Amino acid sequence: MFYIAAAYKPAADPRAERQFSFIIRAIEALKPRGIQH
């Protein structure tokens, strides 16, 4: 997941922050429970 954080880091506006957290939540919800990234 570090690549997503690196991609979003330059954009430091609130909309990007909300979208980033939404993407993280979606990935956490969709990824298999046994895999740790």
N, C-alpha and C positions, 0 to 999 in steps of 0.2 A: 504493500500500500504506500510505500515511501515515494514511489514515482508519481502518484496522484498528488501527494502533498507538495512535492517539488514543482509539479506543473502549476498548482494553484497559488503557491507562495508569492510570486511577484504581484498578483492582484490582491491588493489589501483594502478592497472596499467591502462594505457590509453585505452587499448582495452576493459577492463571491464567497464570503464566509458562510452565509446561509446555504448556498448551493453546495459548498464543500462538505458541510456537516450532513446535508441531505444525502449526498453521494456516499459518504462514509456509512451512514445508517443503512442505506440500501445494500451496500456491499456486505456489511455485517449480517444483514437479514438473509441475504441470498447465498452466502458462501457456506459450504459444508461445515458442520460443527467440529469435525475431527481435525480440520486443517488449521494450523496456526501460521499466519503470515508475519 
